[in-house]
Amino acid sequence: MIAVIDFGSQYTQLIARRVRECRVYSEIFSCFTAADKIRKRSPQGVILSGGPGSVYASRTATFLPFFELGVPLLGICYGMQLMAEIGGGRVKHSRKREYGYARIRRTAHPLFSGLPRHFTVWMSHGDTVTALPPGARTIASTPTTQIAGFAWQNGCALQFHPEVHHTEYGMQIIDNFLTKICRAKKNWSIGRVVDKQIEEIRQQVGHTKVICAVSGGIDSTVAAVLATRAIGRNLIGIFVDNGLLRAGEVDEVRSMIAPLVNLRIVDASARFLTHLRNIKHPEKKRKIIGREFIKVFEREARKIKNVHSLVQGTLYPDVIESGKGIGPSAVIKSHHNVGGLPRKMNLKVIEPLRSLFKDEVRKMAKVLRLPARFIHRKPFPGPGLAVRVVGGITEGRLARLRQADSILQEEAVKLPGYRDIWQIFAVLLPLGSVGVMGDRRTYDAVCAIRAVYSEDGMTADWVRLPQDFLATVSRRITNEVKGINRVVFDITSKPPSTIEWE
């Protein structure tokens, strides 16, 4: 087992996941976990994550016990700075900050075994190690960061992030740490997770009935199928029409999910739209939607009787961005099914996918032998079109967005690389634009097109869509959707933006 210590990084679970991709079991522990608790788990190595804090502004001595576990250490970003500070080195805030790609030069070290002398890495830091601990040596540097990696005692440290796919040879660096430094065994698999979660659900709920929030996406479908495998017909899937769905969504979900799960469809669209009227702030939207979903689920649970639990397909990126991770992470945005949940609930929430990323869930879907259309279905946000109608929500604005998005999807499926696109969707902006149609002045809405590549939803790059495709979509939307007279294309990656606009 490899222990990953979470200091609040947005990438902590990504580190643990990369370790699992190397077929080595990993667990995440808060940086406030007692070291003795971790020692009892007999880890073969420890990875110290990044984080939003600065080591010179916190009581780093609190974390000294992690360095006394007697196993190899790998410090990443904040973890490297912590290693330097505790070892007697020096960390300062630097004017030469590094965010994004950097070219690194490495020296000889088992961590870099089999790697070229120079390669590209992903940096995200404002603090810099300016002096090494006694006995340490530099193993990597960049043109702006002299100490981009160092080795010290039984540990090594990196200022860059090997866990993100932007770093060349990142997986090999992690694999080298596991195999050449920790001597870890490669015996972990997603099949083991499936078996474990089925057994855990069975033990948690016993013979009671359980409802599951079903959206038609792969996350909730996998969660529902896992629960069905565990307790059979005692699992009742609830699909809520919240009035924020895409065109034809209800019929599509019914045809896809009903053969797999005991399914009920509830029309609560009037309820949601009433509560969202005149609400413009995205965080308020998400919290209202989370609250109303729970109220609908609690109402349906009372109808069924003997229901005490709610299964959700929550993934770890939702948890991280909502500031609900294991360590002291920052809130990016409250996901309706995490940060949007009310404080008091009458249902116990069960989240079998909470520690997994989207691509891991797709692997789980294959193990469960779900149809390919689930595995390759594009993600759709739980709050639905509420976070794609930027600003106030009205039935008219929702209708315009549905029509525009339908046109975009019709054309997108014709793209040769459609399956490789993580998400492609339309966004309705809260501003007017002057146009001319039929020799008349118009002042109508602006529609944005967003398309990204991603591996796990934690980072994303915008898709270089063909110009002919963009021209066709723009022409069709402005011609066919009354009330939209301008189409723009979003060319922003994550970071600095998120995938959804709200």
C-alpha positions as CSV (number, residue, x, y, z in Angstrom):
1,M,0.0,0.0,0.0
2,I,1.1,3.5,-0.8
3,A,-0.1,6.3,1.5
4,V,-0.9,9.6,-0.2
5,I,-1.0,12.4,2.2
6,D,-3.5,15.1,1.2
7,F,-2.4,18.7,1.9
8,G,-5.4,20.1,0.0
9,S,-4.2,19.7,-3.6
10,Q,-6.7,19.7,-6.4
11,Y,-4.7,16.7,-7.7
12,T,-4.4,14.5,-4.6
13,Q,-6.8,11.9,-5.8
14,L,-5.1,12.0,-9.2
15,I,-1.9,11.0,-7.5
16,A,-3.6,8.1,-5.9
17,R,-5.2,7.2,-9.1
18,R,-1.9,7.2,-11.0
19,V,-0.5,4.8,-8.4
20,R,-3.5,2.5,-9.0
21,E,-3.0,2.8,-12.7
22,C,0.5,1.3,-12.0
23,R,-1.5,-1.6,-10.4
24,V,-0.3,-0.7,-6.9
25,Y,-3.0,-0.2,-4.2
26,S,-3.1,3.3,-2.6
27,E,-5.0,5.1,0.1
28,I,-5.5,8.8,0.8
29,F,-5.0,10.2,4.3
30,S,-5.6,13.7,5.5
31,C,-2.4,15.6,6.5
32,F,-4.0,15.8,10.0
33,T,-4.1,12.0,10.3
34,A,-2.0,10.6,13.2
35,A,1.1,9.0,11.7
36,D,0.6,5.9,14.0
37,K,-2.7,5.2,12.2
38,I,-0.8,5.2,8.8
39,R,2.0,3.1,10.3
40,K,-0.5,0.4,11.2
41,R,-1.5,0.1,7.6
42,S,2.1,-0.8,6.8
43,P,2.7,1.4,3.8
44,Q,5.6,0.7,1.5
45,G,5.9,4.3,0.6
46,V,4.4,7.8,1.2
47,I,3.6,10.5,-1.3
48,L,3.2,14.1,0.0
49,S,0.7,16.0,-2.2
50,G,0.7,19.6,-3.3
51,G,-1.6,22.2,-1.6
52,P,-2.7,25.8,-1.6
53,G,-0.7,26.7,1.6
54,S,2.8,28.0,2.1
55,V,5.2,26.1,4.4
56,Y,6.6,29.4,5.9
57,A,3.0,30.4,6.9
58,S,2.1,27.1,8.7
59,R,3.3,25.0,11.6
60,T,5.2,22.5,9.6
61,A,6.5,20.6,12.7
62,T,3.0,19.1,12.9
63,F,3.8,17.0,9.9
64,L,7.2,15.8,11.1
65,P,5.8,12.3,12.0
66,F,5.3,11.5,8.3
67,F,9.0,11.7,7.8
68,E,9.6,9.2,10.7
69,L,7.6,6.3,9.2
70,G,10.8,4.7,7.9
71,V,9.6,4.3,4.3
72,P,10.5,6.1,1.0
73,L,9.0,9.5,0.6
74,L,8.0,11.4,-2.6
75,G,7.2,15.1,-2.1
76,I,5.2,16.9,-4.9
77,C,5.0,20.7,-5.1
78,Y,4.0,21.7,-1.5
79,G,5.2,18.3,-0.4
80,M,8.6,19.1,-1.8
81,Q,8.7,22.5,0.0
82,L,7.6,20.8,3.2
83,M,10.4,18.3,2.9
84,A,12.9,21.1,2.4
85,E,11.5,23.1,5.3
86,I,11.5,20.2,7.8
87,G,14.9,19.0,6.6
88,G,16.5,22.4,7.4
89,G,16.3,24.0,3.9
90,R,14.7,27.3,2.9
91,V,11.5,28.1,1.0
92,K,10.6,31.6,-0.2
93,H,7.9,33.3,-2.3
94,S,9.4,33.9,-5.8
95,R,8.6,36.6,-8.3
96,K,9.5,34.1,-11.0
97,R,6.4,32.0,-10.6
98,E,5.8,29.0,-12.9
99,Y,2.3,28.1,-14.1
100,G,2.0,25.6,-17.0
101,Y,4.6,24.0,-19.1
102,A,8.3,24.1,-18.2
103,R,11.4,22.5,-19.7
104,I,13.3,20.4,-17.1
105,R,16.8,19.1,-17.0
106,R,17.3,16.1,-14.8
107,T,20.4,14.4,-13.3
108,A,21.0,10.7,-12.6
109,H,18.5,9.3,-10.0
110,P,16.3,6.1,-9.9
111,L,13.2,8.4,-10.1
112,F,14.2,9.3,-13.6
113,S,15.4,5.9,-14.7
114,G,14.9,5.4,-18.5
115,L,14.0,9.1,-19.1
116,P,15.8,11.5,-21.5
117,R,18.0,14.2,-20.0
118,H,15.4,17.0,-20.9
119,F,11.6,16.8,-21.0
120,T,8.5,18.9,-20.5
121,V,6.7,19.1,-17.2
122,W,3.7,20.9,-15.6
123,M,4.4,23.5,-13.0
124,S,2.0,25.3,-10.7
125,H,3.8,27.2,-7.9
126,G,4.6,30.6,-6.5
127,D,6.9,29.4,-3.7
128,T,10.3,28.0,-4.4
129,V,13.0,26.0,-2.6
130,T,16.0,28.3,-2.4
131,A,18.2,26.2,-0.1
132,L,18.5,22.5,0.2
133,P,18.5,20.5,3.5
134,P,21.9,19.5,4.7
135,G,23.0,16.3,2.8
136,A,20.5,16.8,0.0
137,R,21.3,17.1,-3.7
138,T,19.5,18.7,-6.7
139,I,18.2,16.2,-9.2
140,A,16.2,18.5,-11.5
141,S,16.1,22.2,-12.6
142,T,14.4,24.5,-15.0
143,P,15.5,27.8,-16.5
144,T,13.6,29.7,-13.8
145,T,13.8,27.2,-10.9
146,Q,17.2,26.1,-9.9
147,I,15.9,23.5,-7.5
148,A,13.0,21.7,-9.3
149,G,13.8,18.4,-7.6
150,F,16.0,17.0,-4.9
151,A,17.0,13.8,-3.2
152,W,17.3,13.7,0.6
153,Q,17.8,10.8,3.0
154,N,15.2,8.1,2.0
155,G,13.1,10.7,0.1
156,C,13.0,12.6,-3.2
157,A,11.0,15.7,-4.1
158,L,9.6,17.3,-7.2
159,Q,8.4,20.9,-7.7
160,F,6.4,19.8,-10.8
161,H,3.4,17.5,-11.0
162,P,4.1,14.1,-12.5
163,E,0.5,13.0,-11.9
164,V,-1.0,15.3,-14.6
165,H,-1.0,14.1,-18.2
166,H,0.7,17.4,-19.3
167,T,4.0,16.1,-17.7
168,E,6.0,14.0,-20.2
169,Y,6.9,10.7,-18.6
170,G,4.9,11.5,-15.5
171,M,3.6,7.9,-15.3
172,Q,7.1,6.5,-15.7
173,I,8.3,8.7,-12.9
174,I,5.6,7.5,-10.6
175,D,6.2,3.9,-11.6
176,N,9.9,4.3,-11.0
177,F,9.1,5.5,-7.4
178,L,6.8,2.6,-6.8
179,T,9.0,-0.2,-8.3
180,K,12.6,1.0,-8.1
181,I,12.4,2.9,-4.8
182,C,9.5,1.4,-2.8
183,R,9.7,-2.1,-4.3
184,A,5.9,-2.2,-4.4
185,K,3.9,-5.2,-5.7
186,K,1.6,-4.6,-8.7
187,N,-1.6,-6.5,-7.7
188,W,-4.4,-3.9,-7.7
189,S,-7.3,-3.9,-10.3
190,I,-10.6,-2.2,-10.9
191,G,-12.3,-5.6,-10.7
192,R,-11.3,-5.7,-7.0
193,V,-13.0,-2.3,-6.5
194,V,-16.2,-3.7,-8.1
195,D,-16.3,-6.7,-5.8
196,K,-15.5,-4.5,-2.7
197,Q,-18.2,-1.9,-3.4
198,I,-20.9,-4.5,-4.0
199,E,-20.1,-6.2,-0.7
200,E,-19.9,-2.8,1.1
201,I,-23.3,-1.8,-0.2
202,R,-24.8,-5.1,0.8
203,Q,-23.4,-4.7,4.4
204,Q,-24.5,-1.1,4.7
205,V,-28.1,-1.5,3.7
206,G,-29.0,-5.1,4.7
207,H,-32.5,-6.0,3.6
208,T,-33.9,-2.5,3.4
209,K,-35.0,-0.8,0.3
210,V,-32.7,1.8,-1.3
211,I,-33.3,4.6,-3.8
212,C,-30.6,5.7,-6.3
213,A,-30.4,9.1,-8.0
214,V,-30.3,8.2,-11.7
215,S,-29.5,10.8,-14.5
216,G,-28.8,8.6,-17.5
217,G,-25.0,9.3,-17.3
218,I,-22.4,6.7,-16.8
219,D,-21.7,7.7,-13.1
220,S,-25.2,7.3,-11.8
221,T,-25.8,4.2,-14.0
222,V,-22.7,2.4,-12.7
223,A,-23.7,3.3,-9.1
224,A,-27.2,2.0,-9.7
225,V,-26.0,-1.2,-11.3
226,L,-23.5,-1.8,-8.5
227,A,-26.3,-1.4,-6.0
228,T,-28.6,-3.6,-8.0
229,R,-26.0,-6.3,-8.1
230,A,-25.8,-6.0,-4.3
231,I,-29.5,-5.9,-3.3
232,G,-31.5,-6.7,-6.5
233,R,-35.0,-5.2,-6.7
234,N,-34.6,-3.5,-3.4
235,L,-32.8,-0.9,-5.3
236,I,-35.2,1.7,-6.9
237,G,-33.7,4.1,-9.4
238,I,-35.3,7.6,-9.3
239,F,-34.9,9.8,-12.4
240,V,-36.1,13.3,-11.8
241,D,-37.2,15.5,-14.6
242,N,-36.1,18.9,-13.2
243,G,-37.0,20.9,-16.2
244,L,-33.3,21.5,-16.9
245,L,-32.8,18.5,-19.2
246,R,-31.8,18.4,-22.9
247,A,-34.3,17.8,-25.6
248,G,-35.6,14.2,-25.5
249,E,-33.7,13.3,-22.4
250,V,-36.5,11.7,-20.5
251,D,-37.4,9.2,-23.3
252,E,-33.7,8.4,-23.9
253,V,-33.1,7.7,-20.2
254,R,-36.2,5.5,-20.0
255,S,-35.2,3.4,-22.9
256,M,-31.6,3.0,-21.7
257,I,-31.9,2.5,-18.0
258,A,-35.2,0.6,-17.5
259,P,-33.7,-2.7,-18.8
260,L,-30.9,-2.5,-16.2
261,V,-32.5,-0.9,-13.1
262,N,-35.8,-0.9,-11.3
263,L,-36.7,2.7,-12.5
264,R,-39.2,5.4,-11.6
265,I,-39.5,8.7,-13.4
266,V,-40.7,11.7,-11.4
267,D,-41.7,15.0,-13.1
268,A,-40.6,17.8,-10.7
269,S,-39.9,20.4,-13.4
270,A,-42.4,23.0,-12.1
271,R,-40.9,22.7,-8.6
272,F,-37.3,23.3,-9.7
273,L,-38.1,26.2,-12.1
274,T,-40.2,28.0,-9.5
275,H,-37.3,27.9,-7.0
276,L,-34.8,29.0,-9.6
277,R,-36.8,32.0,-10.9
278,N,-34.7,35.2,-10.8
279,I,-31.6,33.3,-9.4
280,K,-28.5,34.4,-11.2
281,H,-25.6,33.4,-9.0
282,P,-24.2,29.9,-9.9
283,E,-23.5,28.8,-6.4
284,K,-27.1,29.7,-5.4
285,K,-28.3,27.7,-8.4
286,R,-26.3,24.6,-7.4
287,K,-27.4,24.7,-3.8
288,I,-31.0,25.2,-4.7
289,I,-30.9,22.3,-7.1
290,G,-29.1,20.1,-4.6
291,R,-31.7,20.9,-1.9
292,E,-34.7,20.3,-4.2
293,F,-33.3,17.0,-5.5
294,I,-33.0,15.8,-1.9
295,K,-36.6,16.9,-1.1
296,V,-37.9,15.0,-4.1
297,F,-35.9,11.9,-3.1
298,E,-37.2,12.1,0.4
299,R,-40.7,12.5,-0.8
300,E,-40.4,9.4,-3.1
301,A,-38.7,7.5,-0.3
302,R,-41.8,8.1,1.9
303,K,-44.0,6.7,-0.8
304,I,-41.9,3.5,-1.1
305,K,-41.5,3.0,2.7
306,N,-38.6,1.3,4.5
307,V,-36.1,3.4,2.6
308,H,-33.3,4.8,4.6
309,S,-30.5,5.3,2.1
310,L,-29.8,7.2,-1.1
311,V,-27.1,6.0,-3.6
312,Q,-25.4,8.7,-5.7
313,G,-22.9,8.5,-8.5
314,T,-20.6,11.2,-7.0
315,L,-17.1,11.2,-8.4
316,Y,-13.9,12.5,-6.8
317,P,-13.6,15.6,-9.0
318,D,-17.0,16.7,-7.7
319,V,-15.8,16.2,-4.1
320,I,-12.5,18.1,-4.7
321,E,-14.0,21.1,-6.5
322,S,-16.7,21.4,-3.7
323,G,-14.0,21.6,-1.1
324,K,-15.1,18.3,0.5
325,G,-11.9,16.3,0.0
326,I,-9.9,14.6,2.6
327,G,-7.4,17.5,3.1
328,P,-7.8,21.3,3.4
329,S,-8.7,21.9,-0.3
330,A,-10.2,25.1,-1.6
331,V,-13.8,25.4,-2.9
332,I,-13.8,25.8,-6.7
333,K,-17.6,25.4,-7.1
334,S,-20.2,23.5,-5.1
335,H,-21.5,20.5,-7.0
336,H,-25.2,20.0,-6.4
337,N,-24.7,16.5,-5.1
338,V,-21.8,17.4,-2.7
339,G,-21.6,21.1,-1.6
340,G,-25.3,21.6,-2.6
341,L,-26.6,18.9,-0.2
342,P,-28.6,20.3,2.8
343,R,-27.0,19.9,6.3
344,K,-29.9,17.8,7.6
345,M,-31.2,14.9,5.6
346,N,-33.5,12.0,6.4
347,L,-31.6,9.7,4.1
348,K,-28.1,8.2,4.5
349,V,-26.0,9.0,1.4
350,I,-24.0,6.1,-0.1
351,E,-21.4,7.0,-2.7
352,P,-19.7,3.9,-4.1
353,L,-17.7,5.9,-6.7
354,R,-16.7,8.8,-4.5
355,S,-12.9,7.9,-4.7
356,L,-12.9,7.4,-8.5
357,F,-12.4,9.4,-11.6
358,K,-14.5,9.3,-14.8
359,D,-12.1,7.1,-16.8
360,E,-12.0,4.6,-13.8
361,V,-15.8,4.5,-13.8
362,R,-15.7,3.7,-17.5
363,K,-13.3,0.8,-16.7
364,M,-15.8,-0.3,-14.0
365,A,-18.6,-0.2,-16.6
366,K,-16.7,-2.5,-18.8
367,V,-16.1,-4.9,-15.9
368,L,-19.9,-4.8,-15.2
369,R,-20.4,-5.4,-19.0
370,L,-22.7,-2.3,-19.5
371,P,-23.6,-1.4,-23.1
372,A,-21.0,0.6,-25.0
373,R,-23.5,3.6,-25.3
374,F,-23.1,4.1,-21.6
375,I,-19.4,3.8,-21.6
376,H,-18.9,6.4,-24.3
377,R,-21.7,8.8,-23.3
378,K,-20.6,12.4,-22.9
379,P,-20.8,13.8,-19.3
380,F,-23.8,16.0,-18.5
381,P,-23.8,18.1,-15.4
382,G,-26.2,17.1,-12.6
383,P,-27.6,20.7,-12.4
384,G,-28.3,20.3,-16.1
385,L,-28.9,23.4,-18.3
386,A,-29.0,25.6,-15.2
387,V,-25.2,25.9,-15.4
388,R,-25.3,26.4,-19.1
389,V,-27.9,29.1,-19.1
390,V,-25.5,31.7,-17.6
391,G,-27.5,34.2,-15.5
392,G,-31.2,34.1,-14.9
393,I,-33.2,31.0,-15.9
394,T,-36.5,31.3,-17.8
395,E,-38.4,28.7,-19.8
396,G,-37.7,30.8,-22.9
397,R,-33.9,30.9,-22.4
398,L,-34.0,27.1,-21.6
399,A,-35.9,26.5,-24.9
400,R,-33.4,28.5,-26.9
401,L,-30.4,26.7,-25.4
402,R,-32.1,23.2,-26.0
403,Q,-32.6,24.0,-29.6
404,A,-29.1,25.4,-30.1
405,D,-27.5,22.4,-28.3
406,S,-29.5,19.9,-30.3
407,I,-28.1,21.5,-33.5
408,L,-24.6,21.3,-32.1
409,Q,-25.0,17.6,-31.2
410,E,-26.5,16.7,-34.6
411,E,-23.4,18.1,-36.3
412,A,-20.9,17.0,-33.7
413,V,-21.6,13.3,-34.1
414,K,-20.4,13.6,-37.7
415,L,-16.9,14.6,-36.6
416,P,-14.3,11.9,-37.2
417,G,-12.8,12.4,-33.7
418,Y,-16.2,12.7,-31.9
419,R,-15.5,9.8,-29.5
420,D,-12.2,11.4,-28.4
421,I,-14.0,14.6,-27.3
422,W,-14.7,14.7,-23.6
423,Q,-17.6,17.2,-23.8
424,I,-19.1,19.4,-26.5
425,F,-22.0,21.6,-25.6
426,A,-23.7,25.0,-26.1
427,V,-23.9,27.8,-23.5
428,L,-26.4,30.7,-23.5
429,L,-24.8,34.0,-22.3
430,P,-26.6,36.7,-20.3
431,L,-25.9,39.5,-22.8
432,G,-27.4,40.9,-25.9
433,S,-25.7,41.4,-29.2
434,V,-26.5,43.8,-32.1
435,G,-27.1,42.0,-35.4
436,V,-28.8,42.4,-38.7
437,M,-31.3,39.9,-40.2
438,G,-33.3,40.6,-43.3
439,D,-32.1,44.3,-43.3
440,R,-33.5,44.7,-39.8
441,R,-31.6,45.4,-36.6
442,T,-31.7,42.7,-34.0
443,Y,-30.6,42.7,-30.4
444,D,-30.5,39.0,-29.4
445,A,-28.7,36.5,-27.3
446,V,-25.1,35.2,-27.7
447,C,-24.5,31.4,-27.8
448,A,-21.0,30.0,-26.9
449,I,-19.7,26.6,-28.1
450,R,-17.5,24.7,-25.7
451,A,-15.6,21.5,-26.6
452,V,-12.7,20.0,-24.6
453,Y,-10.4,17.0,-24.4
454,S,-9.9,15.6,-20.9
455,E,-8.7,12.4,-19.3
456,D,-10.4,12.7,-16.0
457,G,-12.2,16.1,-15.7
458,M,-9.5,17.6,-13.5
459,T,-7.6,19.3,-16.4
460,A,-8.8,19.9,-19.9
461,D,-7.7,21.4,-23.2
462,W,-10.0,23.0,-25.8
463,V,-10.7,21.0,-29.0
464,R,-9.4,22.6,-32.2
465,L,-12.7,22.1,-34.1
466,P,-12.7,22.4,-37.9
467,Q,-13.6,25.8,-39.2
468,D,-16.1,24.3,-41.6
469,F,-17.8,22.6,-38.7
470,L,-18.0,25.9,-36.7
471,A,-19.3,27.7,-39.7
472,T,-22.1,25.1,-40.2
473,V,-23.1,25.2,-36.6
474,S,-23.0,29.0,-36.4
475,R,-25.1,29.3,-39.5
476,R,-27.7,26.7,-38.4
477,I,-28.1,28.2,-34.9
478,T,-28.5,31.8,-36.0
479,N,-30.9,30.7,-38.8
480,E,-33.0,28.2,-36.9
481,V,-33.0,29.4,-33.2
482,K,-35.1,32.5,-32.8
483,G,-33.5,34.9,-30.3
484,I,-29.8,34.0,-31.0
485,N,-27.9,36.2,-33.5
486,R,-24.3,35.5,-32.6
487,V,-22.2,32.3,-31.9
488,V,-18.7,32.4,-30.3
489,F,-16.2,29.6,-29.6
490,D,-14.6,29.1,-26.2
491,I,-10.8,28.5,-26.5
492,T,-9.9,28.3,-22.8
493,S,-8.3,25.3,-21.1
494,K,-8.8,24.0,-17.5
495,P,-7.1,25.6,-15.7
496,P,-7.6,28.6,-15.7
497,S,-11.3,28.0,-16.5
498,T,-13.5,25.1,-15.4
499,I,-15.2,22.9,-18.1
500,E,-18.7,24.2,-17.3
501,W,-19.2,27.9,-17.4
502,E,-20.9,28.0,-14.0
